[in-house]
Amino acid sequence: APNPGPPAPTWPAEFAERYRAAGWWRGETFGGVLRDRAAAHPDRVAIVDGERHWTYRDLDERADRVAAGLLALGVARGDRVVVQLPNVAEFFAVIFGLFRIGALPVFALPAHRRTEIGHFCAFSEAVAYVIPDVSDGFDHRTLASAVQAVTPTLRHVLVVGDPGEHTALVDIERDPVEITDPPAPGDLAFLQLSGGSTGVPKLIPRTHDDYIYSLRGSNEICEVDADSVYLCALPAAHNFPLSSPGTLGALYAGARVVLCPKPTPDVAFALIERERVTITGVVPPLALAWTEAAERGGFDLGSLRVLLVGGAKFSEEAARRVAPTLGCTLQQVFGMAEGLVNYTRLDDPDEVIVTSQGRPISPDDEIRIVDDADVPLPDGETGHLLTRGPYTIRGYWNAPEHNARSFTEDGFYRTGDVVRRLASGHLVVEGRAKDQINRGGEKVAAEEVENHILAHPSVHDAAVVAVPDAYLGERTCAYVILRAGAEPLKPVAIRRFVRERGLAGYKVPDHVEFVETFPYTGVGKVSKKDLRAAIAAGLAARA
Ligand code: J2J
């Protein structure tokens, strides 16, 4: 029997009706969209991966073959499948194969390790896990064996490449079969990862209807059409390169996706030049590296029309350098995997493009800016951003207690971002209220890292905070109090301990400071604000 999985909160019927009537939700599914594009232009190139060129027909057929293979393995509609692949063409065969049968990809990032993968597999009760053999020097097959040993639901490990003791993806693929029970447009399409601010990452349930609307809206705003060439420079599974407008936006438009194995300027620029890339998206530290490299010259970037920058705050100073050095329009994007995405418009005045993080995709995106007591603030004042709309979730997957805190009673998502709205409707991100460090677009939940440090036998207490960094914007600093009588430790011992607990490398604290006590707030909680001030003062003193 199909496994429906635990219920995810969804839009109340009157909202769903309104979004359909407005034409935002059009009753499309990912499987159907790919079928239509392949029928309309089978020989157009959909995906370029190194020397491989997959046409829309190729992608459509591979998705069908993967779908048939998954069904033969017993993977059913509603089942969860953790997908952890680098930027390779098979990523798309796998996710469209899953979309076709209505099984849900759970999008892991290549950097995730045993702890995160173990959690995704256990929490989502995944039946399969899809990996590369070795990527970036890391053997994912070994990790998969360890996770499989402790995850009873995980029946299949599918490998792109040499399978080792697991199963090769190519070996499950088979001739297409009729899919008797395809997903409906209102069904979940996948579970996306939340940047998170709590002990364990939460899963974000997105439907075909809502996500496809965000793609269509993004394509219009970013002027992506069938002649566009999108370079996927960031990890393909992340929500930004997936949907803003990203690879899925490009495929929706019938455009060409070029996969970039590494976002360094030399690799990316060579691909932009060779493939005549028109649009791509990067996080601020990469935008800095790219502008510096472009100033040195040596590549023809003349085809590039739009550079999207988002995932973390892009400084005005850096933003001003993009158009002159890269010769394209900067488009700031302030988005979140939970939904709401804001873009500066291509025809916005330059001042707006370099000083704001854009305005929402949809006229039906509702924005509320409130004080600490949820009271709406007068126009132009800085406060907490709450949002509700046709592609913003109403709750995380299987997380009722957490949802009660992260959403208002009338369904607004508490983004944790602190913003100000201009008269034009553009938002300026002024800060953050959530307990998260934004390490150049990579999100680190302080509590998650603190819990791992606390597992160290010598540690009495730990607090992880952001420290300013010229390149990444922020780095992480762990303040640690050792147990009374414990032998002194070196910072590297804490860093190694966290790494060995199987956490993604970007979550390992950049700095570790041993202290006797923490500053406390009036209610006895650690004051992260005072800790940040302390480290700022300390860094200033050292500088
Ligand atoms: C400041 N903070 C930003 C920006 C995201 C497009 C682009 C980015 C994401 C993303 C995404 C920011 N300035 N320009 O999903 O579709 C911070 C905010 C936000 C959080 C969401 C997309 N752009 N942020 O970054 O789910 O704090 O999505 O709430 O990873 O990143 O993180 P994430």
Residues whose N, C-alpha, C, O or C-beta is under 5 A from the ligand:
A	BS01	J2J	L193 G195 N239 F240 S244 V309 G310 G311 A312 K313 F314 V333 F334 G335 M336 A337 V341 Q357 T415 D417 V429 G441
